[in-house]
Amino acid sequence: MGDSTTLDSRTTGTGGAPQVPRLALAGISKQYPAVRANDDVNLVVLPGEIHAVLGENGAGKSTLMKIIYGAVRPDAGEIRWEGQAVEIANPAAARKLGIGMVFQHFSLFETLTVGENIALALDEKFDMKALGKRIKEVSAEYGLDIDPQRHVHSLTVGERQRVEIVRCLLQNPRLLIMDEPTSVLTPQAVRKLFETLRRLAAEGCSILYISHKLDEIQELCDTATVMRGGRVTGNVAPRNETPASLAQLMVGHSLPDYTRRPHQPGEVLLSVKNLSVASDDPFGTSLEHVSFDVHAGEIFGIAGVSGNGQAELLAALSGEKHSGAKDDAVTICGKPAGRLGAGGRRRLGFAFVPEERLGRGAVPAMSLAENALLTGHRQQMVRSGWISARAMQAFATRCIEAFDVRCGGPGALAQSLSGGNLQKFIVGREMLQAPKVLVVAQPTWGVDVGASAFIRQQLLDLSARGVAVLVISEELDELFDICDRIAVLARGRLSPSRKTGETNAEEIGLWMAGLFDGKGAVPPPAEEPAHA
């Protein structure tokens, strides 16, 4: 691993001239009742620097960023902005200084439009018509197209993240904090965003960049501060490191390689034939003639930029929305399920992990034991119409232990867990029900490298036991790591599938833009399902 860089040495500019940091933190600490989120943290960000902050879920990164943005008050320490000691009382004060932040967990009002949400972040007077025009211009410039007239409740997770990014860029920040900004972008769009960030940095804007994609950190960032357990454990130049060495700095040990147990794909356990579903949302994407099969022992991946029909496909597969007039539009374990609801499909051996952890995957204010009951009630938790609290506790405890969920036990509220730990619990809850078919959306979105590796290995192990696994994800690295085949959903249509060893991220990225045939247009729907 590369040598650590001291904070003092980095404040010297070209030719030895002292350079005043854009931001300097000294001795920042924050104590919550159950955890010390930040412990004597020092951090220096120079003008025009792209500075990464690395760490596992729960390492203290988000708390530190919220302190910088004024959303959380530190218990101790000093913040200096361009050489002057400041107290950042609230986000409005941060924005006045020139600090903007794109949160990983969105801060948007569901019942307002995109334009109205962005307007709320503006501290000066504005004209809605002019603002709408500006939103369209900025979003198009950065490859983050979004309609300012759409209501946020109609947006997918990926589209909401675009709103957050555009809202921040409209403020012309001098320090831009970005938390997992590329999780919903194609490789081509990521490159365009990186060009924009490099241009902003060249113009003097400082960027604090949080990402679990270590290859991005290496490519983009000048410096990285590594945190573990609320403390800074090192400062390195990412370009002098490897993804493996960065991961080891974050988690304190090396990560094991993925283990693929020998298995042969068997019978078709999930079949979708000529599925066409009209979106209930006027701004949504209707599905057109989608066909694919997933075999026992196979992991089939569907890539795509958010908003291209993923939400509609997931609703049709899970039973939240009936799959049209044909009962055989969706077949589970050889039985027609197109008109079955969610409960009927689960009785056939179907399990489901939605992309939204809080609100759909788990009820925030309920305990883990109560959340286990929601989908796992057939696991001896309900007997003769009575709920067994002991069985609920036992199932939740088994999930916590088997999937290394770090929490206060089965009585811990779902909202008290970090994103990675809650995701491990939700994935574990579904896997422990011994499904025959598992559909999982965005399995490791916003999850640190350690938890990501664990979840992906669990999916590989599940497929090796003969389960048919469908993964819908915008993380191409994830799909190439664990999938046997990959297809792309674009504008409501499904591309042909490719074995992962017979394609690459560049081709899949082009397909994510709808270029299935290389001529700039989505081809007509295939006659046959997307088999290997």
Disulfide bonds with the S-S distance in Angstrom:
none
